[in-house]
Amino acid sequence: MALQNPLRRHAGRPDLPPPGRPVGRSLRRRHRASLRQLDRDLLERSGWRTTLDFRENHVRSESGELLEIESVWVAEAEHVGSHGVIGAHGRSESRVWAELAAAARIRSDAAPGVRLKR
């Protein structure tokens, strides 16, 4: 059987996806993930090495009962040279990357060797 081109018109065939629709959910998932990390891409293009961690802090009463779960995203960036290491934490990925990019701009303005590339 010949390979089918997913970009071909549907033409009433149930084995081909309708035109204009994404081929799979993974395509949409990757697109959303890249939108959340625009600031991370900006940092990495400017020479910063980045990491992102997720942590849950469990808040308990004195009797040990679970009262609340605090979700925390922690991002760090390292730049070779005089800029060192910067970090940020917050409740969402996008907010953490925005804070980290702002901190990197402050560092790069203070030391005129590296600029954030847009």
C-alpha positions in Angstrom: 0.0 0.0 0.0 1.3 3.4 -0.9 1.9 6.0 1.8 -0.8 8.6 2.1 -0.1 12.3 2.2 -2.0 13.8 5.2 -2.2 17.1 3.3 -4.3 15.6 0.5 -7.9 16.5 0.3 -10.3 14.5 2.4 -12.6 13.7 -0.6 -15.0 11.7 1.7 -12.4 9.1 2.7 -12.6 8.2 6.4 -8.9 7.2 6.6 -7.7 10.8 5.8 -8.1 13.7 8.3 -10.4 16.5 7.1 -8.6 19.5 5.6 -7.6 22.3 7.9 -7.4 20.1 11.0 -4.2 19.2 12.9 -3.0 15.7 12.3 -2.6 14.9 16.0 -3.0 16.2 19.5 0.8 16.3 19.9 1.0 19.1 17.3 -1.3 21.3 19.4 0.5 20.4 22.6 3.9 21.3 21.2 2.5 24.6 19.9 1.1 25.6 23.3 4.3 24.6 25.1 6.3 26.8 22.8 4.0 29.8 23.4 4.5 29.5 27.1 8.3 29.5 26.8 9.0 32.5 24.5 11.1 34.1 27.3 13.0 30.9 27.7 13.9 30.8 24.0 15.0 34.4 24.2 17.3 33.6 27.1 18.8 30.6 25.4 19.4 32.5 22.1 21.3 35.0 24.2 23.7 32.4 25.7 21.9 31.6 29.0 21.6 27.9 30.0 18.2 27.4 31.6 16.5 24.8 33.8 12.9 24.5 35.0 11.7 22.5 38.0 8.2 21.9 39.4 7.7 21.5 43.2 4.7 21.0 45.4 4.8 22.3 48.9 2.4 20.5 51.2 0.9 22.8 53.9 -0.2 20.7 56.9 -1.9 21.5 60.3 -0.3 20.6 63.6 -2.2 17.4 63.6 -0.8 16.5 60.2 -3.9 17.1 58.2 -3.2 18.3 54.6 -4.6 21.9 54.3 -3.2 23.1 51.0 -0.9 22.1 48.1 1.2 25.0 46.8 2.4 24.5 43.2 5.8 26.3 42.6 7.8 26.5 39.4 11.5 27.3 39.8 13.6 28.5 36.9 17.3 29.2 36.9 19.6 30.5 34.2 23.4 30.5 34.1 25.6 32.6 31.8 29.3 32.0 31.3 31.1 35.2 32.1 30.4 38.0 34.6 26.6 37.5 34.7 26.6 34.4 36.9 23.4 32.6 37.9 19.9 34.1 38.2 16.7 32.5 39.4 12.9 33.0 39.8 10.0 31.2 41.2 6.2 31.5 40.8 2.9 29.8 40.3 3.0 29.5 36.5 5.7 28.7 33.9 5.1 31.8 31.9 5.4 34.1 34.9 8.6 32.5 36.0 10.2 32.8 32.5 9.1 36.5 32.3 10.7 37.2 35.7 13.8 35.4 34.7 14.1 37.3 31.4 13.6 40.6 33.3 16.4 39.7 35.7 18.7 38.8 32.8 18.0 42.2 31.1 18.9 43.9 34.4 22.2 41.9 34.6 23.1 42.5 30.9 22.4 46.2 31.2 24.7 46.4 34.3 27.5 44.5 32.5 27.7 45.6 28.8 29.1 42.3 27.4 25.9 40.4 26.5 22.5 41.6 25.3 19.3 39.7 25.0 18.6 39.0 21.3 15.0 39.3 20.1 
